[in-house]
């Protein structure tokens, strides 16, 4: 039977060749399938890393005494990193403070003057009130003397009183009338004195208000110089990493002159672009995966869509989208934590939206 089998194979060479071709086709199909299974999904978008950069400029003019910043240094918000010469400003502040103190002493002086004049007015008013009471008493006595004078005149007509008594009654009546007139003159003089003292007090109070305004102006001057002194200190406005320095210690700087540039690299943003068809599946707050090349391999970091442009724009030159021939795209921003510092400004990255990936 062994001899017969060999004869059978040798008699059908076409069948053997067909079997070999079929095996090769199966192997090729498996290799293609394996390659397709191993191929990673295409990114949904491409972009570059950005960060919010702040250029710190000088708020005062003068010689830069100190600027303690170097590129790559991490700074905290509010840290004093430099100082501009403020010698002249300190002198101006001392002068303004002295002037303020002198003006404030005038306020105390005017207030003491007001107290003295007010006491004088109170005393004059008391004397006026006493004179009025005395006048009222004289008026009462004058009325009684008048009735006595009239009664004595009638008695004299009836020969019940003497002429001497009549003269005495008339004299008392007239004396009291003269005393009333004198008292009224005194009262009017005292009223004029009270009014004059009141005018002095009002004038003194107006002067007090003027001096107080001068004190407020002096306070504002002191605060203004103090603010200029504060601006002579270079304070870092926001926490971040120093990217570039523009000035050095000892240089003369002007107001608004850039000193250094800082950016917060703890959380960066990836600006990417999507087509109009992709835009419908992208929303603010959506999770995304950002992939970058690190050390010869790929590193994937989680991110969140934080901004979507409301207007379309032409495809930027260095950006490729899924549809390379698309004329208009929409910019988006993806906020990515960068605790390990893997993401650098300008670094290219791929974006894969999590929901899109799950749908596939």
JOPEUR-V590336 format. One record per residue. N is the residue number from 1. SS is DSSP state (H for helix, E for strand, - for the rest). PSI is psi as a letter, one per 20 degrees, with the letter a starting at -180 (999 if undefined). D_CENTER is the distance of its C-alpha to the mean C-alpha in whole Angstrom. Layout:
n->N ss->SS psi->PSI d_center->D_CENTER
n->N ss->SS psi->PSI d_center->D_CENTER
//
This chain:
n->1 ss->- psi->h d_center->104
n->2 ss->H psi->h d_center->102
n->3 ss->H psi->h d_center->104
n->4 ss->H psi->h d_center->103
n->5 ss->H psi->g d_center->99
n->6 ss->H psi->h d_center->99
n->7 ss->H psi->h d_center->101
n->8 ss->H psi->g d_center->99
n->9 ss->H psi->g d_center->96
n->10 ss->H psi->h d_center->98
n->11 ss->H psi->i d_center->99
n->12 ss->- psi->m d_center->95
n->13 ss->H psi->h d_center->93
n->14 ss->H psi->h d_center->91
n->15 ss->H psi->h d_center->90
n->16 ss->H psi->g d_center->89
n->17 ss->H psi->h d_center->87
n->18 ss->H psi->h d_center->85
n->19 ss->H psi->h d_center->84
n->20 ss->H psi->g d_center->83
n->21 ss->H psi->h d_center->81
n->22 ss->H psi->h d_center->79
n->23 ss->H psi->g d_center->78
n->24 ss->H psi->g d_center->76
n->25 ss->H psi->g d_center->75
n->26 ss->H psi->g d_center->73
n->27 ss->H psi->g d_center->72
n->28 ss->H psi->h d_center->70
n->29 ss->H psi->g d_center->69
n->30 ss->H psi->g d_center->68
n->31 ss->H psi->g d_center->66
n->32 ss->H psi->g d_center->64
n->33 ss->H psi->g d_center->63
n->34 ss->H psi->h d_center->62
n->35 ss->H psi->h d_center->60
n->36 ss->H psi->h d_center->58
n->37 ss->H psi->h d_center->57
n->38 ss->H psi->i d_center->56
n->39 ss->- psi->p d_center->54
n->40 ss->- psi->q d_center->50
n->41 ss->- psi->q d_center->48
n->42 ss->- psi->q d_center->47
n->43 ss->- psi->q d_center->43
n->44 ss->- psi->h d_center->41
n->45 ss->E psi->r d_center->39
n->46 ss->E psi->q d_center->38
n->47 ss->E psi->a d_center->35
n->48 ss->E psi->q d_center->33
n->49 ss->E psi->p d_center->30
n->50 ss->E psi->r d_center->27
n->51 ss->- psi->q d_center->24
n->52 ss->- psi->o d_center->20
n->53 ss->E psi->p d_center->20
n->54 ss->E psi->p d_center->18
n->55 ss->E psi->o d_center->19
n->56 ss->E psi->p d_center->18
n->57 ss->E psi->r d_center->19
n->58 ss->- psi->p d_center->19
n->59 ss->- psi->j d_center->17
n->60 ss->- psi->r d_center->20
n->61 ss->- psi->q d_center->23
n->62 ss->E psi->a d_center->26
n->63 ss->E psi->p d_center->28
n->64 ss->E psi->o d_center->27
n->65 ss->E psi->g d_center->28
n->66 ss->E psi->p d_center->27
n->67 ss->E psi->n d_center->26
n->68 ss->- psi->m d_center->27
n->69 ss->- psi->q d_center->26
n->70 ss->- psi->q d_center->29
n->71 ss->- psi->p d_center->29
n->72 ss->- psi->i d_center->29
n->73 ss->- psi->q d_center->27
n->74 ss->E psi->p d_center->25
n->75 ss->E psi->q d_center->22
n->76 ss->- psi->q d_center->19
n->77 ss->- psi->p d_center->15
n->78 ss->- psi->i d_center->14
n->79 ss->- psi->p d_center->18
n->80 ss->E psi->o d_center->19
n->81 ss->E psi->i d_center->22
n->82 ss->E psi->r d_center->22
n->83 ss->E psi->p d_center->23
n->84 ss->E psi->q d_center->24
n->85 ss->- psi->p d_center->26
n->86 ss->- psi->k d_center->25
n->87 ss->H psi->g d_center->28
n->88 ss->H psi->h d_center->28
n->89 ss->H psi->h d_center->24
n->90 ss->H psi->h d_center->26
n->91 ss->H psi->g d_center->29
n->92 ss->H psi->h d_center->26
n->93 ss->H psi->g d_center->24
n->94 ss->H psi->g d_center->28
n->95 ss->H psi->g d_center->29
n->96 ss->H psi->h d_center->26
n->97 ss->H psi->h d_center->26
n->98 ss->H psi->g d_center->30
n->99 ss->H psi->h d_center->30
n->100 ss->H psi->g d_center->28
n->101 ss->H psi->g d_center->30
n->102 ss->H psi->g d_center->33
n->103 ss->H psi->h d_center->31
n->104 ss->H psi->h d_center->31
n->105 ss->H psi->h d_center->34
n->106 ss->H psi->h d_center->35
n->107 ss->H psi->g d_center->34
n->108 ss->H psi->g d_center->36
n->109 ss->H psi->g d_center->39
n->110 ss->H psi->h d_center->38
n->111 ss->H psi->h d_center->38
n->112 ss->H psi->h d_center->41
n->113 ss->H psi->g d_center->43
n->114 ss->H psi->g d_center->42
n->115 ss->H psi->g d_center->43
n->116 ss->H psi->g d_center->46
n->117 ss->H psi->h d_center->47
n->118 ss->H psi->h d_center->46
n->119 ss->H psi->g d_center->49
n->120 ss->H psi->g d_center->51
n->121 ss->H psi->h d_center->50
n->122 ss->H psi->g d_center->51
n->123 ss->H psi->g d_center->54
n->124 ss->H psi->h d_center->55
n->125 ss->H psi->h d_center->55
n->126 ss->H psi->g d_center->57
n->127 ss->H psi->h d_center->60
n->128 ss->H psi->g d_center->59
n->129 ss->H psi->h d_center->60
n->130 ss->H psi->h d_center->63
n->131 ss->H psi->h d_center->64
n->132 ss->H psi->g d_center->64
n->133 ss->H psi->g d_center->65
n->134 ss->H psi->h d_center->68
n->135 ss->H psi->g d_center->69
n->136 ss->H psi->h d_center->69
n->137 ss->H psi->g d_center->72
n->138 ss->H psi->h d_center->74
n->139 ss->H psi->g d_center->73
n->140 ss->H psi->g d_center->75
n->141 ss->H psi->h d_center->78
n->142 ss->H psi->h d_center->78
n->143 ss->H psi->g d_center->79
n->144 ss->H psi->g d_center->81
n->145 ss->H psi->h d_center->83
n->146 ss->H psi->g d_center->83
n->147 ss->H psi->h d_center->85
n->148 ss->H psi->g d_center->87
n->149 ss->H psi->g d_center->88
n->150 ss->H psi->h d_center->89
n->151 ss->H psi->g d_center->91
n->152 ss->H psi->h d_center->93
n->153 ss->H psi->g d_center->94
n->154 ss->H psi->h d_center->96
n->155 ss->H psi->h d_center->97
n->156 ss->H psi->h d_center->99
n->157 ss->H psi->h d_center->100
n->158 ss->- psi->j d_center->102
n->159 ss->- psi->k d_center->103
n->160 ss->- psi->i d_center->101
n->161 ss->- psi->q d_center->99
n->162 ss->- psi->r d_center->100
n->163 ss->H psi->h d_center->98
n->164 ss->H psi->h d_center->97
n->165 ss->H psi->h d_center->95
n->166 ss->H psi->g d_center->94
n->167 ss->H psi->g d_center->92
n->168 ss->H psi->g d_center->91
n->169 ss->H psi->h d_center->89
n->170 ss->H psi->h d_center->88
n->171 ss->H psi->g d_center->87
n->172 ss->H psi->g d_center->84
n->173 ss->H psi->g d_center->83
n->174 ss->H psi->h d_center->82
n->175 ss->H psi->g d_center->81
n->176 ss->H psi->h d_center->78
n->177 ss->H psi->g d_center->77
n->178 ss->H psi->h d_center->77
n->179 ss->H psi->h d_center->75
n->180 ss->H psi->g d_center->72
n->181 ss->H psi->g d_center->72
n->182 ss->H psi->h d_center->71
n->183 ss->H psi->h d_center->69
n->184 ss->H psi->h d_center->67
n->185 ss->H psi->g d_center->66
n->186 ss->H psi->g d_center->65
n->187 ss->H psi->g d_center->63
n->188 ss->H psi->h d_center->61
n->189 ss->H psi->g d_center->61
n->190 ss->H psi->h d_center->59
n->191 ss->H psi->g d_center->57
n->192 ss->H psi->h d_center->56
n->193 ss->H psi->g d_center->55
n->194 ss->H psi->g d_center->53
n->195 ss->H psi->g d_center->51
n->196 ss->H psi->g d_center->51
n->197 ss->H psi->h d_center->49
n->198 ss->H psi->g d_center->47
n->199 ss->H psi->h d_center->46
n->200 ss->H psi->g d_center->45
n->201 ss->H psi->g d_center->43
n->202 ss->H psi->g d_center->41
n->203 ss->H psi->h d_center->41
n->204 ss->H psi->h d_center->40
n->205 ss->H psi->h d_center->37
n->206 ss->H psi->g d_center->36
n->207 ss->H psi->h d_center->36
n->208 ss->H psi->g d_center->34
n->209 ss->H psi->h d_center->31
n->210 ss->H psi->g d_center->31
n->211 ss->H psi->h d_center->31
n->212 ss->H psi->h d_center->28
n->213 ss->H psi->h d_center->27
n->214 ss->H psi->h d_center->28
n->215 ss->H psi->g d_center->26
n->216 ss->H psi->h d_center->23
n->217 ss->H psi->h d_center->23
n->218 ss->H psi->h d_center->24
n->219 ss->H psi->g d_center->21
n->220 ss->H psi->h d_center->19
n->221 ss->H psi->g d_center->21
n->222 ss->H psi->g d_center->21
n->223 ss->H psi->h d_center->17
n->224 ss->H psi->g d_center->17
n->225 ss->H psi->h d_center->20
n->226 ss->H psi->h d_center->18
n->227 ss->H psi->h d_center->15
n->228 ss->H psi->h d_center->17
n->229 ss->H psi->g d_center->19
n->230 ss->H psi->h d_center->16
n->231 ss->H psi->i d_center->16
n->232 ss->- psi->i d_center->19
n->233 ss->E psi->p d_center->18
n->234 ss->E psi->o d_center->18
n->235 ss->E psi->p d_center->16
n->236 ss->- psi->p d_center->16
n->237 ss->- psi->h d_center->13
n->238 ss->- psi->q d_center->15
n->239 ss->- psi->p d_center->18
n->240 ss->E psi->a d_center->21
n->241 ss->E psi->p d_center->24
n->242 ss->E psi->p d_center->25
n->243 ss->E psi->g d_center->26
n->244 ss->E psi->q d_center->27
n->245 ss->E psi->q d_center->27
n->246 ss->- psi->i d_center->27
n->247 ss->- psi->r d_center->28
n->248 ss->- psi->q d_center->30
n->249 ss->- psi->p d_center->30
n->250 ss->- psi->i d_center->32
n->251 ss->- psi->q d_center->31
n->252 ss->E psi->p d_center->29
n->253 ss->E psi->q d_center->26
n->254 ss->- psi->r d_center->24
n->255 ss->- psi->p d_center->21
n->256 ss->- psi->i d_center->20
n->257 ss->- psi->p d_center->23
n->258 ss->E psi->p d_center->22
n->259 ss->E psi->g d_center->23
n->260 ss->E psi->r d_center->23
n->261 ss->E psi->p d_center->22
n->262 ss->E psi->q d_center->21
n->263 ss->E psi->q d_center->21
n->264 ss->- psi->o d_center->21
n->265 ss->- psi->j d_center->25
n->266 ss->- psi->h d_center->25
n->267 ss->E psi->p d_center->24
n->268 ss->E psi->r d_center->25
n->269 ss->E psi->q d_center->26
n->270 ss->E psi->o d_center->30
n->271 ss->E psi->o d_center->30
n->272 ss->E psi->r d_center->33
n->273 ss->E psi->p d_center->35
n->274 ss->E psi->q d_center->37
n->275 ss->- psi->r d_center->40
n->276 ss->H psi->h d_center->40
n->277 ss->H psi->h d_center->43
n->278 ss->H psi->h d_center->41
n->279 ss->H psi->h d_center->37
n->280 ss->- psi->h d_center->39
n->281 ss->- psi->j d_center->39
n->282 ss->- psi->p d_center->35
n->283 ss->- psi->q d_center->32
n->284 ss->- psi->p d_center->29
n->285 ss->- psi->i d_center->29
n->286 ss->- psi->q d_center->33
n->287 ss->E psi->q d_center->34
n->288 ss->E psi->q d_center->35
n->289 ss->E psi->p d_center->37
n->290 ss->E psi->p d_center->36
n->291 ss->E psi->p d_center->39
n->292 ss->E psi->r d_center->39
n->293 ss->E psi->p d_center->42
n->294 ss->E psi->o d_center->42
n->295 ss->- psi->k d_center->44
n->296 ss->- psi->i d_center->47
n->297 ss->E psi->a d_center->46
n->298 ss->E psi->p d_center->44
n->299 ss->E psi->p d_center->41
n->300 ss->E psi->p d_center->39
n->301 ss->E psi->q d_center->36
n->302 ss->E psi->q d_center->34
n->303 ss->E psi->r d_center->31
n->304 ss->E psi->p d_center->30
n->305 ss->E psi->p d_center->29
n->306 ss->E psi->i d_center->25
n->307 ss->E psi->q d_center->26
n->308 ss->E psi->p d_center->29
n->309 ss->E psi->q d_center->29
n->310 ss->E psi->i d_center->30
n->311 ss->E psi->q d_center->32
n->312 ss->E psi->q d_center->35
n->313 ss->E psi->r d_center->36
n->314 ss->E psi->q d_center->39
n->315 ss->- psi->p d_center->39
n->316 ss->- psi->q d_center->38
n->317 ss->- psi->g d_center->40
n->318 ss->- psi->j d_center->40
n->319 ss->- psi->p d_center->39
n->320 ss->- psi->p d_center->42
n->321 ss->- psi->r d_center->42
n->322 ss->- psi->h d_center->45
n->323 ss->- psi->n d_center->46
n->324 ss->- psi->h d_center->46
n->325 ss->- psi->j d_center->48
n->326 ss->- psi->p d_center->45
n->327 ss->- psi->g d_center->43
n->328 ss->E psi->p d_center->40
n->329 ss->E psi->r d_center->38
n->330 ss->E psi->p d_center->34
n->331 ss->E psi->q d_center->32
n->332 ss->E psi->r d_center->30
n->333 ss->E psi->p d_center->28
n->334 ss->E psi->o d_center->29
n->335 ss->E psi->p d_center->26
n->336 ss->E psi->p d_center->29
n->337 ss->E psi->p d_center->28
n->338 ss->- psi->l d_center->29
n->339 ss->- psi->h d_center->30
n->340 ss->- psi->i d_center->33
n->341 ss->- psi->k d_center->31
n->342 ss->- psi->h d_center->34
n->343 ss->- psi->p d_center->32
n->344 ss->- psi->q d_center->32
n->345 ss->- psi->p d_center->30
n->346 ss->- psi->i d_center->32
n->347 ss->- psi->p d_center->35
n->348 ss->E psi->q d_center->37
n->349 ss->E psi->q d_center->37
n->350 ss->E psi->q d_center->39
n->351 ss->E psi->p d_center->38
n->352 ss->E psi->o d_center->40
n->353 ss->E psi->p d_center->38
n->354 ss->H psi->g d_center->39
n->355 ss->H psi->h d_center->41
n->356 ss->H psi->h d_center->43
n->357 ss->H psi->g d_center->44
n->358 ss->H psi->h d_center->45
n->359 ss->H psi->h d_center->47
n->360 ss->- psi->999 d_center->49
//
